[in-house]
Amino acid sequence: MNNLLFDFTVDKAKKTVFVNREFAAELSLVWDAFTTKEILDQWWAPKPWASKTKIMNFEAGGQRFYAMVSPEGAEHWSLQQYTSITPKTNFKYLNSFADKDANPELPGSDWDLSFSEENGRTKVSIIIKNDSLERMEKMIEMGFQGGFTMTLNYLEELLETLSKK
């Protein structure tokens, strides 16, 4: 094992999930992997599902509207509405499930992603605050921890490939 940090904590009292993950890649590459639709769609879904971005406008006030697509073709849409962006350091968005016409299903969750680099490793710290305990529990029941862990592992593999280019 490469001894990269990976920590996933659920705090029900605060309705918050904390994820800390290190990648053996430079910050600009990891940042691009989270903020560029062409790269996001390569890893932002637990296999055998795929991510398909319909709209992505990465700027404060912009959004990403995408679907998780099952092997059978079923689409589960989500909407990320960007609330603030500090290039290569932090971005925040409101995440909600949505219908195929981009109408959000509220309540959603607030995502706060911070990026830092040290000794050639990039650490991504993600804080996911849920508006309701019920929504957080639904997220956990739907297999969020396992699915997101798998997804971040795909990102690690993709970053290894992209770093060699």
C-alpha positions, -999 to +999 in steps of 0.1 A: +000+000+000+012+035-007+003+049+027-019+077+013-043+092+038-079+081+035-103+090+062-141+088+061-161+099+091-199+103+096-210+127+124-248+122+127-251+148+155-237+174+131-254+158+100-220+160+084-197+136+065-159+143+066-137+128+039-099+133+037-080+117+009-044+120-004-034+115-039+002+109-053-003+137-078+004+174-081-023+198-070-031+213-104-039+178-118-061+168-089-079+202-091-085+197-128-099+162-120-126+177-098-133+208-120-132+196-156-162+177-170-141+156-194-120+143-165-149+141-139-169+119-162-140+094-163-142+087-125-172+103-108-193+071-106-188+037-089-184+011-116-203-003-134-221+030-134-209+059-155-211+097-150-225+118-178-223+156-175-250+175-195-241+210-183-210+223-165-202+259-159-175+259-132-178+294-118-195+309-087-232+309-096-226+282-122-236+246-121-229+210-130-259+189-141-251+153-145-264+118-144-252+086-129-260+061-156-265+024-148-253-004-171-290-008-181-292+029-190-312+041-160-303+078-152-301+093-117-296+131-121-279+154-097-273+191-097-243+209-082-247+247-078-213+263-073-214+289-045-178+299-042-145+291-060-109+299-049-088+285-077-066+255-068-075+259-031-113+255-024-147+253-040-182+249-025-215+238-039-250+228-031-256+193-042-291+179-048-307+151-065-327+163-095-351+153-122-341+150-159-351+187-163-326+199-136-353+206-110-336+200-077-351+177-050-345+195-017-332+193+009-297+190-005-262+190+010-235+216+011-201+204-001-169+222+008-138+209-009-103+221+001-070+212-017-035+214-005-001+200-017+028+188+004+058+167-007+043+159-041+010+147-026-023+165-028-048+163+000-084+168-007-106+175+024-143+173+018-170+184+043-205+174+034-232+191+055-267+179+051-298+200+056-315+171+073-305+140+092-331+121+071-313+131+039-279+121+053-292+087+064-307+082+029-273+090+014-256+065+037-283+039+031-278+043-007-242+031-002-225+065-003-195+055+018-187+024-003-196+041-036-176+073-029-146+052-016-147+032-049-150+064-069-120+080-052-100+049-059-108+052-096-096+088-094-063+076-079-059+051-108-068+078-134-043+103-118-015+077-121-023+074-158-026+111-163+006+118-144+026+097-168+014+116-198 
